[in-house]
Amino acid sequence: MFSLEDGFEGAADVRFIFDDENEEGRFLGTPLPVSGHPAILSLLMKRFEAWNEGWKGKALVVLGMMSGTSADGVDGAVLRFEEGKAPEFLLGMSRAYPQELRKALLQAPEIPLPELASLHRRVGEIFGEMAEACLARAREEGVRVGLVASHGQTVFHHSGEGPRVSLQIGEADLIARRSGLPVVFDFRAADIAAGGEGAPLVPAGDLDLFGRAERPLAILNLGGIANLTLLGPSGDECMAWDVGPANCLSDALCRREEPHGPGYDRDGRLALTGRVQPRLLERLIGHPFFRRSPPKSTGRESFGLRFLDEALALFPPFPVADILATLAALVGRSVASDLDGLPEAWRPRRILVAGGGLRNQAMMKALRDSLAPREVESCEVLGIAPQFREAACFAALGRRALLNLPGSFPSTTGVEAPTVLGKWAFPGLPGGGKPE
C-alpha cells in the first residue's frame, strides 16, 4: 500500500491510497492551498505520476457513462481491464430521460443561458444517479469499481464550418460526490485544443475492445449520427469519422408527425411499409458533408429537420413511410460509399453494428443491401452488448486517461498528435474536513 501524501509539502490533507492486495484505490480529503505556480504544478504532477504508476499492470474496473446525440437517456457500462487480456464486459444499465428533459436537451442550442446552466446541473444529477445504480449493482456481484468516465450530454457540436467547438453538459463534480470516485470527463476539449475535430472519440476504445479480432474490421455506430471506426490490418492502425445522419432525422420526423408518440419509428416498422424515393435520396446525399474526406464530424446542427424540409420542399408531398424508407436508404448508401472509397488493404469484410439503429429493421436491411457481400452483424458476437458499446468505449477512454495513454489520433479526429483526453473531478469530504 502507498499514499500520495508522502513528500507533498503543504498538502497533508491530500491522500490517495492504493491497496495492492485488494487492487483498489481511493482519494481521501481535499487539497490545501499551495502558494506559487511551481508548487501547484509539482503537486499535480506528483499526484498523477504516483497514481498512474500505482495502477499500471493492475486489474482496473471502470464505469463508463454516455448519452448520445439522440438525447434519449444515459447508458452505463462496467468493464474490467487487465494487462494482456481482452476487456471484460461486466454489466450495463440504461435510464431514459423524462420526456420534458429530452425536449429541453434537443432545444438546448436555442434556450437562454440560465436554462442551459440548470440543464447542466440536472444532467449531472441524473448521471450521478446512474453511477450510484451501477456501483450498487456491481457491489451485488462482488465487483469493486475504481474509476468513473463520463462523456456527458452533447448539446452542441460544430458542423466543420467556422470555429471548432463542442459542448457537453452534466456536472462531473456531482457525479464524483455521489459515486465517491474520481471522474474523468470533458473528453472532447483536449482534442479540439490540439487541432482535432473533437469527434469521433470511440476509436481508441474500439481498439481496446475489438483490437484482437480479425482485421481489417469496421465498427459502425447507429446513434443519432452514424460513425465508423475502422481498425486497420495490424497494431494500433485505425481510422474514424462521422458518416452522416442515422436516427436523428427519422426521430425528428416522427416527433413532429406524432408529438405524443414514442418519438421514433419503433423497429423501423413504418419505414418497412414505405418506398424509397430515388430523387429525394439523391438530393439528400448531395449535401457537401458527404463529399468531405475523413476525418470529419457532424451533428444535429447540420442534419436536423431544416435539412430534411429543404429537400422535401423540392418535390410533391411524400407519405411519411416513404420518407422514412428513404432516410434508411441514406444510411446504407452513405456507409457503403465511405467504405468503397478506402484503399484495398483497409476494406473490411465484416462490419459490426452497435447503437439504437441496430433495432431498426429497415435501416439494417438498407445496410445489408448496400454493403453486400460483406458481413453485417451485431457487435455482441465479440462480447460487447450493442446498446452499451459507446459507454464501454468511454470506460476504455477513462482507463487511457488514467494511464496517460492517448485517446485520439491524427487518423481519427485530425488532431496534430496522439492526445490524452479528459479532465478530472475528485470526490471531496463534506465541508472540506480532514479524513479520519
VOPAGU-2260 file (C-alpha; in pm, 1 decimal, decimal comma):
REM VOPAGU-2260
SITE   aa  ch    i         X         Y         Z
SITE  MET   A    0       0,0       0,0       0,0
SITE  PHE   A    1     122,9     350,0     -75,2
SITE  SER   A    2      -8,8     701,6     -22,3
SITE  LEU   A    3      39,9    1012,0    -231,4
SITE  GLU   A    4      60,9    1230,0      79,7
SITE  ASP   A    5     422,7    1122,0     123,5
SITE  GLY   A    6     655,9    1401,3      12,6
SITE  PHE   A    7     377,2    1654,0     -53,4
SITE  GLU   A    8     480,8    1983,1     102,7
SITE  GLY   A    9     181,1    2186,1     217,2
SITE  ALA   A   10     -65,8    1916,7     112,3
SITE  ALA   A   11    -108,3    1696,6     415,1
SITE  ASP   A   12    -483,1    1674,4     357,6
SITE  VAL   A   13    -444,3    1517,7      13,4
SITE  ARG   A   14    -421,1    1141,1      28,8
SITE  PHE   A   15    -454,8     880,1    -241,1
SITE  ILE   A   16    -444,4     529,8    -103,7
SITE  PHE   A   17    -363,7     233,8    -330,1
SITE  ASP   A   18    -419,7    -105,8    -172,6
SITE  ASP   A   19    -210,4    -362,5    -362,3
SITE  GLU   A   20    -378,3    -660,1    -200,2
SITE  ASN   A   21    -730,6    -554,6    -297,2
SITE  GLU   A   22    -623,8    -370,6    -615,6
SITE  GLU   A   23    -831,3     -74,9    -508,0
SITE  GLY   A   24    -758,0     297,1    -499,5
SITE  ARG   A   25    -936,2     587,3    -338,5
SITE  PHE   A   26    -891,5     956,2    -266,8
SITE  LEU   A   27    -931,3    1096,7      81,2
SITE  GLY   A   28    -951,9    1463,5     169,3
SITE  THR   A   29    -925,4    1782,6     -29,1
SITE  PRO   A   30    -614,8    1984,9    -120,1
SITE  LEU   A   31    -494,3    2271,6      96,3
SITE  PRO   A   32    -392,4    2594,3     -80,3
SITE  VAL   A   33     -41,4    2579,6    -221,4
SITE  SER   A   34     124,9    2912,1    -295,9
SITE  GLY   A   35     333,1    2959,2    -608,0
SITE  HIS   A   36     286,3    2826,6    -959,1
SITE  PRO   A   37     575,5    2573,0    -946,9
SITE  ALA   A   38     441,2    2425,8    -624,7
SITE  ILE   A   39      99,4    2371,0    -775,6
SITE  LEU   A   40     247,7    2202,0   -1082,1
SITE  SER   A   41     466,5    1985,9    -861,2
SITE  LEU   A   42     165,8    1880,5    -656,0
SITE  LEU   A   43     -35,8    1785,9    -962,5
SITE  MET   A   44     249,4    1602,1   -1129,6
SITE  LYS   A   45     330,3    1401,0    -818,3
SITE  ARG   A   46     -35,4    1311,6    -776,1
SITE  PHE   A   47     -76,3    1179,2   -1127,3
SITE  GLU   A   48     264,6    1016,7   -1162,4
SITE  ALA   A   49     214,4     815,9    -844,9
SITE  TRP   A   50    -147,6     742,8    -932,8
SITE  ASN   A   51     -59,9     620,2   -1282,1
SITE  GLU   A   52     227,1     406,7   -1158,3
SITE  GLY   A   53       3,7     256,4    -889,9
SITE  TRP   A   54    -244,3     129,5   -1148,9
SITE  LYS   A   55      -3,3       9,5   -1418,2
SITE  GLY   A   56     -22,1    -366,2   -1454,7
SITE  LYS   A   57    -320,7    -384,5   -1219,9
SITE  ALA   A   58    -669,0    -505,5   -1298,1
SITE  LEU   A   59    -890,5    -197,7   -1315,5
SITE  VAL   A   60   -1269,5    -183,7   -1319,9
SITE  VAL   A   61   -1414,8     128,3   -1481,6
SITE  LEU   A   62   -1769,3     260,6   -1516,6
SITE  GLY   A   63   -1825,9     442,1   -1846,4
SITE  MET   A   64   -2135,1     659,3   -1897,4
SITE  MET   A   65   -2268,6     805,2   -2219,7
SITE  SER   A   66   -2567,9     983,2   -2367,8
SITE  GLY   A   67   -2569,3    1022,8   -2743,9
SITE  THR   A   68   -2697,6    1281,0   -2990,0
SITE  SER   A   69   -3047,3    1132,9   -2973,7
SITE  ALA   A   70   -3061,5    1254,1   -2609,7
SITE  ASP   A   71   -3290,6     971,5   -2508,0
SITE  GLY   A   72   -3117,1     873,5   -2184,0
SITE  VAL   A   73   -2799,0     757,4   -2012,9
SITE  ASP   A   74   -2616,5     427,1   -2062,9
SITE  GLY   A   75   -2368,0     291,9   -1810,1
SITE  ALA   A   76   -2122,3       6,9   -1869,4
SITE  VAL   A   77   -1883,0    -153,9   -1621,5
SITE  LEU   A   78   -1573,5    -323,6   -1765,8
SITE  ARG   A   79   -1269,8    -494,4   -1620,5
SITE  PHE   A   80    -935,3    -418,1   -1782,9
SITE  GLU   A   81    -634,4    -638,2   -1720,7
SITE  GLU   A   82    -296,8    -627,0   -1893,6
SITE  GLY   A   83    -264,8    -886,3   -2169,2
SITE  LYS   A   84    -633,3    -978,6   -2171,3
SITE  ALA   A   85    -935,5    -860,8   -2367,0
SITE  PRO   A   86   -1154,0    -619,9   -2166,0
SITE  GLU   A   87   -1439,0    -798,4   -1990,7
SITE  PHE   A   88   -1789,6    -650,4   -2010,7
SITE  LEU   A   89   -1940,1    -699,4   -1664,3
SITE  LEU   A   90   -2273,7    -517,9   -1668,4
SITE  GLY   A   91   -2474,6    -245,7   -1835,7
SITE  MET   A   92   -2766,6     -28,3   -1730,5
SITE  SER   A   93   -2981,6     232,7   -1903,5
SITE  ARG   A   94   -3202,5     510,8   -1779,8
SITE  ALA   A   95   -3437,0     707,0   -2006,6
SITE  TYR   A   96   -3459,2    1082,4   -1970,4
SITE  PRO   A   97   -3800,9    1222,9   -1874,8
SITE  GLN   A   98   -3974,0    1349,3   -2188,4
SITE  GLU   A   99   -3962,5    1713,6   -2082,0
SITE  LEU   A  100   -3586,8    1689,0   -2021,1
SITE  ARG   A  101   -3525,6    1526,2   -2357,9
SITE  LYS   A  102   -3724,5    1800,7   -2526,7
SITE  ALA   A  103   -3521,4    2066,7   -2347,4
SITE  LEU   A  104   -3192,5    1898,6   -2442,6
SITE  LEU   A  105   -3286,7    1880,6   -2809,3
SITE  GLN   A  106   -3365,9    2253,7   -2796,8
SITE  ALA   A  107   -3054,6    2338,8   -2592,8
SITE  PRO   A  108   -2874,0    2545,1   -2860,9
SITE  GLU   A  109   -3163,8    2793,2   -2863,2
SITE  ILE   A  110   -3252,2    2820,6   -2493,1
SITE  PRO   A  111   -3143,2    3105,8   -2261,3
SITE  LEU   A  112   -2816,1    3064,9   -2073,7
SITE  PRO   A  113   -2975,0    3029,7   -1724,2
SITE  GLU   A  114   -3184,5    2737,9   -1851,3
SITE  LEU   A  115   -2875,8    2576,9   -2005,8
SITE  ALA   A  116   -2694,1    2611,8   -1674,9
SITE  SER   A  117   -2985,9    2441,4   -1499,4
SITE  LEU   A  118   -2972,7    2159,2   -1754,8
SITE  HIS   A  119   -2601,6    2120,6   -1682,4
SITE  ARG   A  120   -2679,2    2054,4   -1317,5
SITE  ARG   A  121   -2983,5    1834,7   -1382,9
SITE  VAL   A  122   -2799,0    1613,1   -1629,8
SITE  GLY   A  123   -2513,8    1585,0   -1380,1
SITE  GLU   A  124   -2759,1    1469,3   -1115,3
SITE  ILE   A  125   -2902,3    1204,5   -1348,1
SITE  PHE   A  126   -2552,3    1082,2   -1438,6
SITE  GLY   A  127   -2473,8    1073,8   -1066,1
SITE  GLU   A  128   -2783,3     863,6   -1001,0
SITE  MET   A  129   -2683,6     629,9   -1282,1
SITE  ALA   A  130   -2336,1     597,5   -1131,3
SITE  GLU   A  131   -2485,2     509,3    -792,2
SITE  ALA   A  132   -2712,8     247,6    -950,6
SITE  CYS   A  133   -2428,5      87,9   -1149,6
SITE  LEU   A  134   -2198,2      82,1    -847,3
SITE  ALA   A  135   -2470,7     -77,8    -634,3
SITE  ARG   A  136   -2527,7    -347,6    -898,4
SITE  ALA   A  137   -2153,5    -404,9    -923,2
SITE  ARG   A  138   -2123,8    -447,7    -545,6
SITE  GLU   A  139   -2404,8    -702,8    -553,9
SITE  GLU   A  140   -2193,5    -902,4    -799,4
SITE  GLY   A  141   -1879,5    -867,5    -590,0
SITE  VAL   A  142   -1716,8    -610,2    -820,5
SITE  ARG   A  143   -1533,3    -300,0    -696,8
SITE  VAL   A  144   -1523,3      -7,9    -941,3
SITE  GLY   A  145   -1217,4     218,6    -922,1
SITE  LEU   A  146   -1294,0     497,2   -1168,9
SITE  VAL   A  147   -1583,9     668,4   -1348,7
SITE  ALA   A  148   -1561,8     806,2   -1704,0
SITE  SER   A  149   -1846,2    1036,1   -1808,7
SITE  HIS   A  150   -1895,8    1164,5   -2161,5
SITE  GLY   A  151   -2189,4    1381,0   -2055,6
SITE  GLN   A  152   -2459,6    1502,5   -2291,2
SITE  THR   A  153   -2366,3    1680,6   -2611,8
SITE  VAL   A  154   -2577,8    1990,9   -2667,3
SITE  PHE   A  155   -2370,4    2140,7   -2948,7
SITE  HIS   A  156   -2104,4    2016,8   -3187,3
SITE  HIS   A  157   -1959,0    2217,1   -3474,3
SITE  SER   A  158   -2051,3    2135,9   -3832,1
SITE  GLY   A  159   -1699,1    2161,5   -3970,8
SITE  GLU   A  160   -1751,6    2520,6   -4077,7
SITE  GLY   A  161   -1637,0    2804,0   -3854,2
SITE  PRO   A  162   -1469,9    2755,4   -3515,2
SITE  ARG   A  163   -1439,5    2400,6   -3387,0
SITE  VAL   A  164   -1640,5    2392,5   -3067,3
SITE  SER   A  165   -1824,3    2117,5   -2884,2
SITE  LEU   A  166   -2020,3    2140,7   -2559,8
SITE  GLN   A  167   -2110,7    1851,8   -2331,1
SITE  ILE   A  168   -2307,9    1913,0   -2013,0
SITE  GLY   A  169   -2353,3    1712,6   -1692,4
SITE  GLU   A  170   -2167,2    1845,7   -1387,2
SITE  ALA   A  171   -1887,9    1597,0   -1312,6
SITE  ASP   A  172   -1837,5    1714,2    -953,5
SITE  LEU   A  173   -2190,4    1598,5    -876,6
SITE  ILE   A  174   -2102,0    1256,5   -1018,0
SITE  ALA   A  175   -1781,3    1242,6    -813,0
SITE  ARG   A  176   -1966,7    1342,6    -497,0
SITE  ARG   A  177   -2240,9    1082,5    -544,8
SITE  SER   A  178   -2012,2     799,8    -654,3
SITE  GLY   A  179   -1724,3     869,0    -415,8
SITE  LEU   A  180   -1484,4     801,6    -705,1
SITE  PRO   A  181   -1259,3    1009,6    -932,7
SITE  VAL   A  182   -1437,5    1107,5   -1254,0
SITE  VAL   A  183   -1271,9    1177,8   -1588,8
SITE  PHE   A  184   -1491,0    1391,7   -1816,5
SITE  ASP   A  185   -1496,8    1653,8   -2096,1
SITE  PHE   A  186   -1302,4    1433,2   -2335,6
SITE  ARG   A  187   -1354,6    1640,9   -2649,1
SITE  ALA   A  188   -1194,6    1967,8   -2535,6
SITE  ALA   A  189    -833,2    1845,6   -2536,9
SITE  ASP   A  190    -869,5    1703,0   -2887,4
SITE  ILE   A  191   -1013,4    2027,8   -3025,0
SITE  ALA   A  192    -747,5    2233,6   -2846,8
SITE  ALA   A  193    -482,6    2021,4   -3022,4
SITE  GLY   A  194    -634,2    2078,5   -3366,5
SITE  GLY   A  195    -878,7    1786,5   -3384,8
SITE  GLU   A  196   -1244,5    1769,6   -3479,8
SITE  GLY   A  197   -1337,3    1658,9   -3126,9
SITE  ALA   A  198   -1508,5    1354,6   -3276,6
SITE  PRO   A  199   -1538,3    1067,8   -3313,9
SITE  LEU   A  200   -1372,7     963,5   -2988,6
SITE  VAL   A  201   -1473,3     597,6   -2962,8
SITE  PRO   A  202   -1197,6     457,5   -3193,0
SITE  ALA   A  203    -937,1     434,3   -2915,8
SITE  GLY   A  204   -1195,4     247,4   -2711,7
SITE  ASP   A  205   -1272,6      24,0   -3007,8
SITE  LEU   A  206    -902,6     -60,6   -3033,4
SITE  ASP   A  207    -912,8    -179,9   -2673,6
SITE  LEU   A  208   -1245,7    -364,0   -2707,3
SITE  PHE   A  209   -1216,5    -521,1   -3053,3
SITE  GLY   A  210    -847,5    -498,7   -3147,2
SITE  ARG   A  211    -789,5    -872,3   -3104,1
SITE  ALA   A  212   -1047,8    -966,6   -3370,7
SITE  GLU   A  213    -966,2   -1046,6   -3734,5
SITE  ARG   A  214    -880,2    -727,6   -3919,3
SITE  PRO   A  215    -940,7    -501,1   -4100,3
SITE  LEU   A  216   -1265,4    -457,9   -3908,8
SITE  ALA   A  217   -1531,8    -185,7   -3919,0
SITE  ILE   A  218   -1744,2     -90,2   -3620,2
SITE  LEU   A  219   -2049,5     113,3   -3713,5
SITE  ASN   A  220   -2245,3     301,6   -3450,1
SITE  LEU   A  221   -2602,4     391,5   -3541,9
SITE  GLY   A  222   -2693,3     660,1   -3291,6
SITE  GLY   A  223   -2833,1     997,8   -3381,9
SITE  ILE   A  224   -2529,9    1025,6   -3608,3
SITE  ALA   A  225   -2372,0     725,0   -3780,9
SITE  ASN   A  226   -2000,0     695,9   -3718,0
SITE  LEU   A  227   -1743,4     442,8   -3830,6
SITE  THR   A  228   -1431,7     307,9   -3666,7
SITE  LEU   A  229   -1200,3     118,0   -3898,2
SITE  LEU   A  230    -935,7     -95,4   -3732,8
SITE  GLY   A  231    -651,7    -137,0   -3979,4
SITE  PRO   A  232    -466,0    -451,7   -4077,1
SITE  SER   A  233    -243,7    -453,4   -3766,9
SITE  GLY   A  234    -129,0    -283,4   -3448,6
SITE  ASP   A  235    -279,7      49,0   -3347,3
SITE  GLU   A  236    -371,7     139,7   -3704,3
SITE  CYS   A  237    -719,6     291,3   -3708,2
SITE  MET   A  238    -933,0     549,3   -3879,8
SITE  ALA   A  239   -1263,2     700,1   -3775,9
SITE  TRP   A  240   -1516,7     952,6   -3891,2
SITE  ASP   A  241   -1880,2    1054,4   -3877,4
SITE  VAL   A  242   -2065,1     916,8   -4180,0
SITE  GLY   A  243   -2379,6    1129,6   -4155,9
SITE  PRO   A  244   -2727,5    1110,1   -4003,9
SITE  ALA   A  245   -2863,6     780,8   -3870,1
SITE  ASN   A  246   -3152,9     808,4   -3625,2
SITE  CYS   A  247   -3159,3    1185,1   -3574,0
SITE  LEU   A  248   -3358,1    1266,7   -3890,0
SITE  SER   A  249   -3612,1     986,2   -3863,8
SITE  ASP   A  250   -3660,0    1051,7   -3491,3
SITE  ALA   A  251   -3716,8    1422,8   -3550,8
SITE  LEU   A  252   -3967,7    1347,9   -3825,4
SITE  CYS   A  253   -4156,1    1102,7   -3602,6
SITE  ARG   A  254   -4170,3    1353,1   -3317,1
SITE  ARG   A  255   -4317,8    1615,4   -3549,0
SITE  GLU   A  256   -4569,0    1384,7   -3713,9
SITE  GLU   A  257   -4680,8    1228,0   -3385,2
SITE  PRO   A  258   -4596,6    1463,9   -3093,7
SITE  HIS   A  259   -4742,2    1228,5   -2834,7
SITE  GLY   A  260   -4597,3     911,5   -2982,8
SITE  PRO   A  261   -4276,3     728,0   -2886,8
SITE  GLY   A  262   -4059,2     976,9   -3077,4
SITE  TYR   A  263   -3913,1     722,1   -3319,3
SITE  ASP   A  264   -4014,5     458,7   -3573,8
SITE  ARG   A  265   -4028,1     153,2   -3347,9
SITE  ASP   A  266   -3816,7    -123,6   -3504,9
SITE  GLY   A  267   -3840,0      61,0   -3837,2
SITE  ARG   A  268   -4188,9     -81,5   -3889,8
SITE  LEU   A  269   -4331,5     221,2   -4071,8
SITE  ALA   A  270   -4022,7     257,7   -4289,6
SITE  LEU   A  271   -4058,4    -106,7   -4397,4
SITE  THR   A  272   -4400,8     -26,1   -4543,0
SITE  GLY   A  273   -4266,3     266,5   -4746,4
SITE  ARG   A  274   -4091,0     300,4   -5079,8
SITE  VAL   A  275   -3750,9     461,0   -5127,6
SITE  GLN   A  276   -3787,7     780,3   -5332,2
SITE  PRO   A  277   -3477,3     791,0   -5558,2
SITE  ARG   A  278   -3492,1    1163,3   -5638,8
SITE  LEU   A  279   -3524,4    1255,9   -5272,3
SITE  LEU   A  280   -3236,8    1022,6   -5185,1
SITE  GLU   A  281   -3012,2    1186,2   -5445,7
SITE  ARG   A  282   -3099,3    1530,0   -5308,8
SITE  LEU   A  283   -3015,2    1426,0   -4952,9
SITE  ILE   A  284   -2687,1    1254,5   -5045,3
SITE  GLY   A  285   -2588,2    1572,5   -5230,2
SITE  HIS   A  286   -2514,1    1754,5   -4901,7
SITE  PRO   A  287   -2149,7    1876,5   -4906,0
SITE  PHE   A  288   -2067,4    1681,8   -4589,7
SITE  PHE   A  289   -2090,3    1350,9   -4777,0
SITE  ARG   A  290   -1816,8    1467,9   -5016,1
SITE  ARG   A  291   -1570,8    1554,4   -4739,4
SITE  SER   A  292   -1282,0    1317,6   -4673,3
SITE  PRO   A  293   -1224,6    1173,2   -4326,3
SITE  PRO   A  294   -1155,4    1265,6   -4057,0
SITE  LYS   A  295   -1481,9    1458,5   -4031,8
SITE  SER   A  296   -1757,7    1507,2   -3777,6
SITE  THR   A  297   -2109,1    1643,9   -3774,8
SITE  GLY   A  298   -2423,8    1668,1   -3562,7
SITE  ARG   A  299   -2790,1    1764,4   -3546,7
SITE  GLU   A  300   -2690,1    2121,2   -3629,7
SITE  SER   A  301   -2626,4    2012,0   -3989,9
SITE  PHE   A  302   -2871,3    1723,6   -4014,9
SITE  GLY   A  303   -3190,6    1837,3   -3849,3
SITE  LEU   A  304   -3542,7    1894,5   -3978,0
SITE  ARG   A  305   -3435,0    2207,9   -4161,2
SITE  PHE   A  306   -3205,3    1999,5   -4382,4
SITE  LEU   A  307   -3483,8    1748,6   -4449,5
SITE  ASP   A  308   -3752,7    2011,2   -4510,7
SITE  GLU   A  309   -3537,1    2199,0   -4761,8
SITE  ALA   A  310   -3508,7    1877,6   -4962,8
SITE  LEU   A  311   -3877,1    1785,0   -4929,1
SITE  ALA   A  312   -3983,3    2131,4   -5049,0
SITE  LEU   A  313   -3849,0    2046,8   -5396,4
SITE  PHE   A  314   -4092,8    1758,7   -5450,4
SITE  PRO   A  315   -4463,6    1682,1   -5426,9
SITE  PRO   A  316   -4563,6    1555,3   -5079,0
SITE  PHE   A  317   -4445,0    1203,8   -4998,0
SITE  PRO   A  318   -4607,2     966,1   -4748,3
SITE  VAL   A  319   -4424,1     964,3   -4415,7
SITE  ALA   A  320   -4346,4     593,7   -4465,0
SITE  ASP   A  321   -4167,9     676,0   -4792,6
SITE  ILE   A  322   -3962,3     949,2   -4627,5
SITE  LEU   A  323   -3857,6     711,0   -4350,5
SITE  ALA   A  324   -3767,9     441,0   -4602,2
SITE  THR   A  325   -3557,4     695,4   -4793,6
SITE  LEU   A  326   -3378,9     806,0   -4476,0
SITE  ALA   A  327   -3293,8     441,5   -4401,1
SITE  ALA   A  328   -3156,7     407,5   -4754,3
SITE  LEU   A  329   -2948,7     723,0   -4697,8
SITE  VAL   A  330   -2769,6     548,7   -4410,9
SITE  GLY   A  331   -2690,6     241,5   -4620,8
SITE  ARG   A  332   -2578,6     449,4   -4916,9
SITE  SER   A  333   -2351,4     680,4   -4716,1
SITE  VAL   A  334   -2181,3     396,3   -4525,6
SITE  ALA   A  335   -2121,9     195,3   -4842,6
SITE  SER   A  336   -1983,6     498,6   -5024,6
SITE  ASP   A  337   -1731,6     569,2   -4749,4
SITE  LEU   A  338   -1613,6     208,4   -4723,2
SITE  ASP   A  339   -1587,4     168,2   -5101,4
SITE  GLY   A  340   -1351,5     465,3   -5112,6
SITE  LEU   A  341   -1094,0     301,4   -4886,2
SITE  PRO   A  342    -761,0     156,7   -5001,4
SITE  GLU   A  343    -790,7    -213,1   -5080,4
SITE  ALA   A  344    -588,5    -326,3   -4777,5
SITE  TRP   A  345    -822,5    -135,9   -4544,4
SITE  ARG   A  346   -1155,3    -255,0   -4686,0
SITE  PRO   A  347   -1326,3    -468,0   -4421,8
SITE  ARG   A  348   -1516,9    -785,9   -4498,8
SITE  ARG   A  349   -1703,0    -757,3   -4169,4
SITE  ILE   A  350   -1899,1    -468,3   -4018,0
SITE  LEU   A  351   -2003,9    -483,7   -3652,8
SITE  VAL   A  352   -2304,4    -267,8   -3568,6
SITE  ALA   A  353   -2397,1    -102,7   -3239,2
SITE  GLY   A  354   -2638,2     166,0   -3123,4
SITE  GLY   A  355   -3013,4     211,2   -3134,0
SITE  GLY   A  356   -3029,4     181,8   -3512,3
SITE  LEU   A  357   -2948,3    -187,5   -3479,3
SITE  ARG   A  358   -3314,2    -238,2   -3381,8
SITE  ASN   A  359   -3438,6     -53,6   -3691,4
SITE  GLN   A  360   -3509,6    -335,7   -3936,1
SITE  ALA   A  361   -3544,2    -100,1   -4231,4
SITE  MET   A  362   -3207,1      60,5   -4160,6
SITE  MET   A  363   -3036,9    -276,0   -4115,6
SITE  LYS   A  364   -3190,0    -406,6   -4440,6
SITE  ALA   A  365   -3065,2     -96,3   -4623,3
SITE  LEU   A  366   -2717,1    -153,8   -4481,5
SITE  ARG   A  367   -2706,3    -521,5   -4576,3
SITE  ASP   A  368   -2833,7    -443,9   -4927,7
SITE  SER   A  369   -2577,3    -164,8   -4977,5
SITE  LEU   A  370   -2283,4    -348,0   -4820,0
SITE  ALA   A  371   -2330,7    -697,8   -4970,9
SITE  PRO   A  372   -2142,3    -930,0   -4985,7
SITE  ARG   A  373   -1976,2    -800,3   -4666,9
SITE  GLU   A  374   -2098,3    -941,1   -4335,7
SITE  VAL   A  375   -2311,4    -706,1   -4123,7
SITE  GLU   A  376   -2377,7    -822,3   -3766,8
SITE  SER   A  377   -2415,7    -704,7   -3409,1
SITE  CYS   A  378   -2102,5    -630,1   -3205,5
SITE  GLU   A  379   -2246,4    -867,3   -2945,9
SITE  VAL   A  380   -2071,9   -1150,5   -3132,0
SITE  LEU   A  381   -1749,2   -1019,8   -2973,6
SITE  GLY   A  382   -1891,8    -990,9   -2623,3
SITE  ILE   A  383   -1998,3    -625,2   -2609,9
SITE  ALA   A  384   -2371,3    -559,6   -2572,9
SITE  PRO   A  385   -2452,9    -327,5   -2867,4
SITE  GLN   A  386   -2663,1     -81,1   -2668,1
SITE  PHE   A  387   -2366,9     -25,9   -2434,1
SITE  ARG   A  388   -2081,1     -14,2   -2685,2
SITE  GLU   A  389   -2030,5     364,9   -2660,3
SITE  ALA   A  390   -2047,1     361,9   -2280,5
SITE  ALA   A  391   -1795,6      75,1   -2287,4
SITE  CYS   A  392   -1568,2     279,0   -2513,1
SITE  PHE   A  393   -1574,4     566,8   -2266,6
SITE  ALA   A  394   -1482,3     326,2   -1990,3
SITE  ALA   A  395   -1178,8     238,6   -2204,9
SITE  LEU   A  396   -1106,0     609,3   -2261,2
SITE  GLY   A  397   -1122,5     664,2   -1885,6
SITE  ARG   A  398    -860,5     394,2   -1833,9
SITE  ARG   A  399    -645,5     551,8   -2105,0
SITE  ALA   A  400    -668,5     889,9   -1931,1
SITE  LEU   A  401    -566,8     729,8   -1601,9
SITE  LEU   A  402    -262,2     564,1   -1758,1
SITE  ASN   A  403    -169,2     873,3   -1962,2
SITE  LEU   A  404    -238,7     695,1   -2291,7
SITE  PRO   A  405    -375,5     874,7   -2599,1
SITE  GLY   A  406    -750,0     879,5   -2657,4
SITE  SER   A  407    -740,0    1033,5   -3005,2
SITE  PHE   A  408    -510,8    1012,6   -3306,2
SITE  PRO   A  409    -444,0    1213,8   -3624,2
SITE  SER   A  410    -616,2     940,0   -3826,9
SITE  THR   A  411    -935,9     954,2   -3617,2
SITE  THR   A  412   -1002,8    1321,9   -3542,1
SITE  GLY   A  413    -733,0    1507,1   -3734,6
SITE  VAL   A  414    -560,4    1604,5   -3410,6
SITE  GLU   A  415    -199,4    1718,6   -3452,0
SITE  ALA   A  416     -54,1    1427,9   -3249,7
SITE  PRO   A  417    -184,3    1141,7   -3033,0
SITE  THR   A  418    -352,5    1317,3   -2742,0
SITE  VAL   A  419    -450,1    1222,2   -2387,9
SITE  LEU   A  420    -809,5    1326,3   -2324,6
SITE  GLY   A  421   -1019,0    1426,8   -2027,5
SITE  LYS   A  422   -1038,2    1649,1   -1722,3
SITE  TRP   A  423   -1072,7    1526,7   -1364,1
SITE  ALA   A  424   -1318,3    1571,0   -1079,0
SITE  PHE   A  425   -1236,1    1424,5    -739,5
SITE  PRO   A  426   -1464,9    1336,7    -451,7
SITE  GLY   A  427   -1405,4    1564,6    -152,1
SITE  LEU   A  428   -1522,0    1540,9     203,3
SITE  PRO   A  429   -1830,8    1736,8     313,1
SITE  GLY   A  430   -1721,1    2079,4     428,0
SITE  GLY   A  431   -1361,8    2013,8     320,2
SITE  GLY   A  432   -1289,8    1841,0     652,1
SITE  LYS   A  433    -992,2    1622,9     723,9
SITE  PRO   A  434   -1016,6    1247,8     672,4
SITE  GLU   A  435   -1032,2    1038,2     983,1
